[in-house]
Amino acid sequence: MLPELGKLDRATFDRLILSRLGKKDKSVFIGPRHGVDAAVIDLPGGDVMVIAEDPTFGMPVIMPYFGWAIVHICASDVAVLGVKPRYMTICLMFPPGTSEKVIDKVWTQVDEECRKLDIAIIGGHTGIYPGMAFPLNGGCTVMGLGKRSQITAACNAKVGDRVIMTKGPAVEATGLLAWQAEKSLIKKLGRGMLARAKEYLLQMTVVEDALTAAPLAHAMHDATEGGLLNGVFEVAAASGLGVTLYEDKIVIPDAIDAVCKAFKIDPLVSIGEGTLVITATPANSGKIISKLKKKNIPAWDIGEINPRERVFVRKSGRKQKLTPVLADPFWPAYFSAVEG
């Protein structure tokens, strides 16, 4: 059964896509895998190119920051492999009736953020098309150049690694819901808490998190749909290993907790663009957390990689099998806020 919204689950991906990848090419070091953020292509001389592509849905709540979101969401998928983003192509599609002012604002943001991240825009397509309710980044491709030794793909975790989380879970869910449901949330949360929650919208990026952690990390992964628990599961599954995750070590910042409680969604399985999952040796994990905190990026040790068992240890001590998250609760919550 297909998900009602969002990207395809692992089983559907394996069934419909994994065996249909065109010609096999020996230069593909890391190709399409569920839960792996980007591809890696071998180049002459031991260099590699990291390539990632993502769409971005121009839902009304994100439109003031649409260009920002396109750049950071796509660039994050290259950065999590330990390589600095360098080039971008982009396909922007707008519905009929879009004003030049809207296109100008989106492109201004795209340009500004690419300049900040040292990314050159090398091609793409922009146009107006029927059948669309909102603007759409139909596919932004970001590329970076580096060495094989730099690669920190989700499939590179090692037994004994510590698992690190940045910022907290449900970063994206919190930011989007705080803006979308501002009127109702201000009554429940108060102005101060709501203001803190809204700040998470511009934390939907892991470019700085990833490039800071990369020199000391084994594996990294951006926890997107299915949230933190799904992100950790995907790292373990991609690496063919197990993981033990501890609920009492997972810090949920107050604003995230408040928004998720208001919508009755579990922050641990809600969409978390901006939350980086990192694995590193015990000797390096503390160094990574320290480096991140010096850049005002909070980070916590929340578990460890083991040979085979995937377990989530609840605060009560009860062990729960860690499995893929099949339905992200963010989407029903978001559309209920839109309808409301």
N, C-alpha and C positions, 0 to 999 in steps of 0.2 A: 504494500500500500504506500502510495506517495505521500509525503508530508503536504499539508494544506498550504503552508507557506515556508519559505526559506530554502536553503540548499538541501540537496538530496542526502539522505542518511547513508551510512556506510554500506549496508546490504544492497540498497538500490544502486549506489555508485558501482559496487563490485559487479552487480548483475548486468547493468545496462551500458556501462562506460569502460570499465577497466580492460576488457578484452578488445576494445575497438579504438586503438590509439595509432592507427596509420602504420607507416613503415617503421620498423625497428632501426635504431641508429645507435651505434656504439658510443657516440659522443655524448649521449644523454646519461649523465651521471646519476641524477635524481629526476625521475619523471613523475607523472601524475599518481598520487596516492591520496586516499582519504585522510584528512588531518595533517597533511604536509603543505606548508604555506606557499612554496615556490619550487620551480624547476631549477636544476643546475646543469649547465652544458660545459663539457670540457673544451678548452681552447688550446691552440698550440703553445708549447713552452710551459705547461703546467698551470696556466691560468684557467679560471672558470668564469662563466657568465651566469648570474642568478636572474631569473625572470619570473615575475608574478603578474597576475591579472585579476582584477576585481570589478564588479559593477557597483554602482552606488545609486540607490533609489532616492529621488528627490522628494521625499515626503515633506509636507508643508512645514513641520516643525524644524527641519534641518536646513531649509532653504536659505536662511540668513548666513549660514556657514557652509553652503553646499560645496563651493570650490575648495575650502579648507579640508572638508571631510574627504573629498575625492583624493586629494594628494596624500593625506596622512594615512588613510585606510590602505591605499595601494602601496605606498612606500614602506609601511610597516611590514608587509609580507616579504619584502626583500631584506630589510634590516634584521628580521628575526633569524635569518640564515647567516648573520654575522658579517654581512657585506653592506657597505654604504651605498644607498641608491644613487644612481648617476644619470640615467636617461628615462624619458617618459614618452609614450604615445597615448592619445586619449580620444575617445569617441563620445561626443556630447550630443544628445538628442532632446529637442524641446518641442512641446505641443503647439499646435496652431494658436495664434493669438499672443504668444510670448513677446514681450516688449524688448527692444534693443537694450534698455536699461538693465533688465534681468540678465541677459547674456553678458553684458559688459561687467556686471558685478561678479558673476561666476568666474569669468576669465581673469578678472583682476585678482581674485583670491587664489586661483590656480597659479598664476604667475608669481604672486608674492610668496606663497608657500614653497614653490619650487626654488625660488631664489634663496630663501632661508635655508633650505636643505641641500643646496648646491646640485639641483637636478635640472638638466637641460631637456626642454620639450622638443622632440625631434620629429614629430608628425602626429597625424590624427585626422579627425573629421568632426565637423560641427554642422548641424542642420535642424530643420523644423519638419516634423512628421505627424501625420494623423494617427488616431487610435491611442493616444497617450494622455493620461490624466495629469501627470507631473513630469518635470524634467528627469532625465535619466542619463547617468554615465553608463553607456552601454558596454564599456570595457576600457579600463585604464590599464596599460601595461607599463610596469616599471622594471628597469634593468640595472644591475650593478656588476662591476668587475672585481675579481679578487683571486685568491689562491684556494686550492682545495682544503688546505689546512685551516682556513678560517671558517669553514662551513659548520653551522650549528643547527642543522635541521632537526625537526621534531623526532626523526628516526635515529638520532645519535645519542640517546640517553644511555648511561652505563650503570651496571649494578653497583649499588652503594652510593650513587649520587643523592644529594639532597634535592628536594623540590622547593623552589622559591616562587612566591606570588608577588607581583607588584600592584600597588594602588588599592587593591581590594576587588571583590567580585562584582559583577553586574554594573560595571562602569557605564557602558552604553545604555543599558536599560534605564538606569537612574537619570542620566543626562537627558535622554529623549522624553521620558515620562514627565520629568520635572518641568520641561518647557511646554509639552503638549497639554498637560493637565494643570497648568499654573493656577488657574482660578479656583479649582476645587482643592488643590493641595495647600494653598496658602491658608485656608481655613483649618485644615487638619494639622499642618506642620508649623505654621507661623512663618513670618517673612525671613528670619535669619536662617532657619534650617532649609527653607526652600531655595534661598540664594546659594547656599553651599551645594545643594543638590544640582542646581542648574550649572554650576561650574564644571561638573563632570562631562558635559557635552564636549568641551574643548580638551578633555583628557582622553578622547577616543583615538589615541595614537600610542604606539610603542616604539617609535623610531629612536628616541633618545634612550629609553629603557634598554632596548636591544643593543644599540651600539656601545653603550656603557658596559653592559654585562658581557658582551661577546668575547673579549680576549680571555676570559676565565671560565666560560660556559662550555658545556658539552652539547646540550640541546635547548632550543627555545621554541615557543609556540604562542601565538596570540589567541587568547581564549575568546572566541566569537560565539556563534550560535551554540546553545547548550551550556554556555557559561563555563565557569571554572572547572566543575567536575568533568564536563565533557572534554575540555581542553587537556586536563591531566590524563584522562583516559586515552585520548588520541596520542599523546606523547608515548605512553606506555605501549599502546597497541602498535604504533608505527615502529617502535624500537624492538618489538617482540619480547617485551619484559613485563614485569608486574610493578605495582606501586602500592605503598601504604600511605594513606592520606589521613590526617587527624583533624577532625572538626574543631577541637578546642584550640588549635593553632591558627585557624583561619580567622583573621581579623576582618570584621565587617564594619567599616566606618559608619558613624551615626547617620549621616545623610542618606547613604545607600540603604541602610536598614530601615529608615523611616519611610522612604518612597516605596520600597518593596513591600513593607507591611501595609501601607495604604492601599496597594493594589492586590494584596494577598498573593504575592508571587515569591518563590524561593530564590533568593539572590545567588545561591550556589549553582543554579542551573539556568540562570537568565543571561541573555546575550551580554557579552563582556568585552567588546572591542575596547582596547586600552588596558586590559589586564594581561600582563605577560607572565607566562609560565616558563621557568628556567630550571634546568638541572645542571648541577656542578658537583665536583668532589667536595667532601666535607671540609677539606682544607681551603677551598676556594669560595665556598658558599658565603661564609662570613665576610670575606673581602668584597664579594659582589654586593651584598646588602649594604655594606659601608659605603662603597662607591656610589650606589644609587641614592642613598640618603644624603650624601654630600650635594647631589643635584636636586634635592627636594622631591625625590621619588621614593615614597615609602615602600618597603619590601619586607617579607616575612618568610621564614623557613616553615613549611607546612607538611613535610613528609619526606619519604625516601623511596628510591627505586630499588625493587627486589627482583629476584630471578623470574618469578612466575605469577604470584598471587596479586590480584587487583582488589584492594580492600579500602573501604572508607570506614574509619573508626569514629563512631558517633561520640558525643560528649559523655554519654552514659557508659561508654566502654563497649557497647554492642558493635560487632563487626558486620558491615553491610557490603555485599559485592558491588564493586564499582563497574558500572556498565554504561554503554552509550546513552546519551540523553536523546530520546526520540522526538520529543515535542518541547520546544522552548516556550515557556509561559509568557514571555514578553509580548509576542504578537497579539494574542487575544486581549491582553491588558492595553496595549497601544491602541488597537482599533476600538476598544470600549471607550477610551479617552477621546478618540476622534468623534465617535458617534455621540458622546455625551456633550 
